[in-house]
Amino acid sequence: MSIQIQNVSKSFGTFKALDDVSLNIEHGELVALLSPSGMGKTTLLRIIAGLEWADQGQVRFHGEDATDTHARDRNVGFVFQHYALFRHMTIFENVAFGLRVKKNRSSEAEISRRVTELLKLVQLDWLAERYPHQLSGGQRQRIALARSLAVEPKVLLLDEPFGALDAKVRKELRRWLRRLHDEVRATTVFVTHDQEEAMEVADRIVVMNQGRIEQVGTPDEVYQNPATPFVYEFLGDVNLFHGRGYARPHEVELFRESVQSSIAATVEHVAPRGAAVRVELRAADGGATIEADLSREDLRALGVVAGDRVYVRPRKVREFEAKAA
Amino acid sequence: MAQSPARPYDLILHDAVLGSLVLEFPPSGPAAPARRSAREEPALVRGLLLAAALAFLGLFLFLPLAAVFHEALKKGWQVYLAAITHADAYAAIKLTLLAAAIAVPLNTVFGVAAAWAIAKFDFRGKNVLITLIDLPFSVSPVISGLIYVLMFGLQGWMGAWLQAHDLKIVFAVPGIVLATVFVTFPFVARELIPLMQAQGKEEEEAAVVLGAGGWQTFWRVTLPNIKWGLLYGVILCNARAMGEFGAVSVVSGHIRGETNTLPLHIEILYNEYQFAAAFAVASLLALLALVTLAAKSFVEGRK
């Protein structure tokens, strides 16, 4: 099911969580809402779910106005950052909940079959009789996902789904979510403040800042062609030339001799980073820090060490209007 | 004090033990003795504190409790049984149970509703509601009783109207029930509000998104999560409902066999120098207290 968000605004007191946000999400897409913490992206997700009301604007599911539809009738799956499993129920009952509260309830055998199927999908069918507090964080989040899928939602919403987990589990679950999405094919929206997570998992990324959408695009687009300085700085490291030209570290070249439109700089630090080497420099004129990523071969050919005087030229520069700074 | 010469010796021993620790773990060594002494009081101080606490408890709690049963049974079982099976005592027991049977369910429902509203929703006037719930705790029970006399008494605001319709509230059973309800009003709500606030509303939200209606959410998610806290509040509420004296005393009128609750009946007997009978009836309330404590500690363990 596709989702259309039209001119949605939401304030909490004087704080503007969402400021005239419009967004189209296609059927079957996996979209990441990405912004630094506490910037309204969770609010947008909750408005889509019907857990929060927009002050203004509309939410449409597949073209149909759902703005006044109660959360229980929206048929969405919602996964909370802190899992929100029912603590007094077994894992089985947690997953069965959505099937049990349905108006025309299925038979006990049918519920049992479906729950087992979902637990197998998240590879945790052996935990059916346990209670939530007996599970690890990663297991709980997978159960939360299975529970939300029980009602066969057309839309799956995840609020910082991996935010409370440690780095390794997080990485595993990311890949797993991607595979699950390809299998289930529900329209999926997830909120994150982790750029890497958004890049790795999403079909499209919605970058938000201060209640507004800065840019919508594929991971490649938002990284290669950031629409605003905010997106440039938020998605990866960036160098600022002359106060308005932006270039990523891998888009910077180093020379021994001065070349056209290069600036002089001193090498401060050389740090290997996997396949590439990060060179930190200080511009001779203003003292701004510049970062350059070189391949190991290029570095060897150039032979720079800390303290050397070199010339820096961005291979590609993106300029924004002056107000950007 | 006789023991004091022993102290320095004690301390030296102590330090010697720590000294060996220092040798084994040089980095953490210097901080260890200071921390240890900061955390742990010397044995003498601990002993004194414990003795003081036990003496206080014995003097002010155990002794009176024992005295109640001792006085009640001083003149033998016959007198005891006669006192608690007397028609007036029987009427008082019935009235006390009636007041509790109305007040406790009413305040349970109210307490759950108020706590639910306060913990799970944001609305204007929330703080006012929280303050109002505490009112019966902060007001003297005598004042609570007087309010009802002023409202429903013969000279009160509604007195003339009530008389015209032949309705009696003050100096009758309805007044006693009302006073009991008022005084026991905060117990359940006060117990549940912090519990429900700590639990947050995510589980309820999860239930709603999964398609559960309001009642389904309440019965299947909220109530099971608060059941032990709720039971705890109900037990305390019940104990107070049965034991309340001040507010009930003001609205009762002390009509024997009609408007006397157990605590009031005890007072009357005592004032008439029927000590054995007074203590016999009092022992019933004391038993209730013991049962309450036992139930309370059981529920507390489960919470």
Interface residues (C-beta under 8 A of the other chain):
Chain A: A49 G50 L51 H70 A71 R72 D73 R74 N75 V76 G77 F78 F80 H82 A84 L85 F86 R87 H88 M89 F97 G98 R100 V101 K102 A144 R147 S148 A150 V151
Chain B: E202 E203 E205 A206 A207 V208 V209 L210 G211 A212 G213 Q216 R220 V221 P224 N225
